[in-house]
Amino acid sequence: MEKIHPYLEFLRYCLDDKVPLPHSTQSVDWMDLFNFARKQTAEATFWRGIQRMDRENGVKLTDVEVLAWMARREKISRRNKEVNEKVKWVWNNFKREGFRSCLLKGQGNGLYYPEADMRTSGDIDIWVEGGDKKVIAYVDSIQPGFKRVYHHIEFRKAGKVGIEVHYRPSWMSNPIYNRRLQEWFESHSDACFSHKNAQLGCCVPTDEFNQIYLLSHFYCHLIREGVGLRHLIDYYYLLKRCNGKSLVPPSEIRRLGLGKVAGAMMWVLKDILGMDPSLLLYPTDESRGRMLLNEIMQGGNFGHHDERMLSGKTSSHSKHNLQVLVRDVRLVRYFPSECFWEPWFRLWHYFWRKRH
């Protein structure tokens, strides 16, 4: 039987109400778990399990530990309420300006959770119809000089909430797979731009769209900086919602160049987080899955806590480029196509930014 880290074993319990309380909780250091959960940006998910444990087995935490968890949970809830209001405001502003748009990830992913305010919120990512030139021209007409990259342009903040305006939901470094991915996004754009959610008051992607979009987004961060448990939990709840229905075919996932990362993710979801195999959308890949699990455990959310040399977060542009190159070398055996093309994409992207 697969030996699982005690914190991940407890995470199974937090995610699935049918999973019994693991014996390893008897020796858990709850404040150390609190710090682990913060690094993975998954505090509210773990807190949900602690609350369930209290109902079923009695409190195992001290008053000080409970207060620390409760304070963090309340902060996450307040932040979600603030971001939800800003999301509605941003979407309505683009609508008034004549743009169709839809929210990407973020608060939309929170809709998959048992409680929408469980997910730790971040910035607002909004996909705006019109293509890069039109969207960039619009943003520049309001205030020029915002940083723009291949898939989005940064915009002024809504209060304390950052905004990224996407003209492409995501991308891949391999030019063939990237072209296919952009065509796939475009073919599903009408459905997303008309899929309004009453709870958030804006349009959100369809579940089918998110099966590809969240996977490609996950892949981008895995190659370039790192991923944490929050990405996995988002996908876990997405597949639970889909309940084995309306899944993107494995052949389409392979055609888009996402087969290898999908296999890795499915292994972690099934063998580590205990997901029912009938809910998976792609065959599992144990070798890549173990590599992915190691990256998650070492790096935390977006790789910010990776202590390996030339890994983790840096404010230096040159050091960041060197870090990405080191990651390319380390991961090329698992994802040869994307890692090979990544340096070439960065070189092409340098000239793209000069033109835009």
Salt bridges, closest charged atoms under 4 A:
GLU2 OE1 - ARG290 NH2 2.82
ASP17 OD2 - ARG48 NH2 3.49
GLU43 OE2 - ARG72 NE 2.58
GLU56 OE2 - ARG52 NE 3.03
GLU74 OE2 - ARG78 NH1 3.86
GLU115 OE1 - ARG73 NH2 3.18
ASP117 OD1 - ARG73 NH2 2.86
ASP125 OD1 - LYS105 NZ 3.00
ASP125 OD2 - HIS166 NE2 2.85
GLU129 OE1 - ARG100 NE 2.86
ASP132 OD2 - ARG168 NH2 2.93
ASP132 OD2 - HIS356 NE2 3.87
ASP140 OD1 - ARG148 NH2 2.73
GLU164 OE1 - HIS152 ND1 3.64
GLU164 OE1 - HIS166 NE2 4.00
GLU183 OE2 - ARG179 NH1 3.60
ASP190 OD1 - ARG100 NH2 2.62
ASP207 OD2 - ARG241 NE 2.85
GLU208 OE2 - HIS188 NE2 3.57
GLU225 OE2 - HIS221 ND1 2.29
ASP234 OD2 - ARG119 NH2 2.91
GLU252 OE1 - ARG255 NE 3.08
ASP271 OD1 - LYS270 NZ 3.20
ASP285 OD2 - ARG288 NH1 2.69
GLU286 OE2 - ARG290 NH2 2.83
GLU295 OE1 - ARG308 NH2 3.16
GLU295 OE1 - ARG327 NH2 3.20
GLU295 OE1 - ARG330 NH2 3.24
ASP306 OD2 - ARG308 NH2 2.50
ASP328 OD2 - ARG346 NH2 3.79
GLU338 OE2 - ARG224 NH2 3.68
GLU342 OE2 - ARG346 NE 2.80
